[in-house]
Amino acid sequence: MPETPHGDIYFEFTVIGRNVKVSAIDAATGTEISILGPATASQSDLQRIALQKLMIRLKAAG
């Protein structure tokens, strides 16, 4: 489980047909984002993209 300056990040992967929904949740703030990617993509790539999106959201929130 990755850690950020805020604390731990939790990931959830849900297969939806040919796609995978990845949710990333910041444990400290409860902030959650989701992305949708192809099921053929690697889990690490999808996790990295979701983490980047979460970091952008957390930075925008202050």
C-alpha positions as CSV (number, residue, x, y, z in Angstrom):
1,M,0.0,0.0,0.0
2,P,1.6,3.3,-1.1
3,E,2.0,6.1,1.4
4,T,1.8,9.8,0.8
5,P,2.5,12.8,3.0
6,H,-1.2,12.4,4.0
7,G,-0.8,8.7,5.0
8,D,-1.9,5.5,3.4
9,I,-3.7,5.1,0.1
10,Y,-6.2,2.3,-0.5
11,F,-7.0,0.9,-4.0
12,E,-10.0,-1.0,-5.2
13,F,-10.1,-2.8,-8.6
14,T,-13.4,-3.7,-10.1
15,V,-13.6,-5.5,-13.5
16,I,-16.5,-4.2,-15.6
17,G,-16.6,-6.1,-18.9
18,R,-13.5,-5.1,-20.9
19,N,-12.6,-2.3,-18.4
20,V,-11.4,-2.0,-14.9
21,K,-12.6,0.7,-12.5
22,V,-9.8,1.7,-10.1
23,S,-10.8,3.7,-7.0
24,A,-8.1,5.3,-4.9
25,I,-8.9,6.5,-1.4
26,D,-6.7,8.7,0.9
27,A,-7.0,7.2,4.4
28,A,-6.3,10.5,6.2
29,T,-8.9,12.6,4.4
30,G,-11.4,10.1,2.9
31,T,-10.9,11.7,-0.5
32,E,-11.8,9.2,-3.2
33,I,-11.2,9.3,-7.0
34,S,-12.0,6.7,-9.7
35,I,-10.6,6.0,-13.2
36,L,-11.6,3.6,-15.9
37,G,-9.0,1.7,-17.9
38,P,-8.8,-1.3,-20.2
39,A,-8.7,-4.7,-18.5
40,T,-5.6,-5.5,-20.6
41,A,-3.6,-2.7,-18.9
42,S,-1.2,-3.7,-16.1
43,Q,-2.5,-3.2,-12.5
44,S,0.6,-1.2,-11.7
45,D,-0.1,1.3,-14.6
46,L,-3.7,1.7,-13.5
47,Q,-2.7,2.2,-9.9
48,R,-0.1,4.8,-10.9
49,I,-2.6,6.8,-12.9
50,A,-5.2,6.6,-10.1
51,L,-2.6,7.8,-7.6
52,Q,-1.6,10.7,-9.8
53,K,-5.2,11.8,-10.1
54,L,-5.7,11.5,-6.3
55,M,-2.6,13.6,-5.7
56,I,-3.9,16.3,-8.0
57,R,-7.3,16.2,-6.2
58,L,-5.6,16.5,-2.8
59,K,-3.4,19.3,-3.9
60,A,-6.4,21.2,-5.3
61,A,-8.2,20.8,-2.0
62,G,-5.3,22.4,-0.2
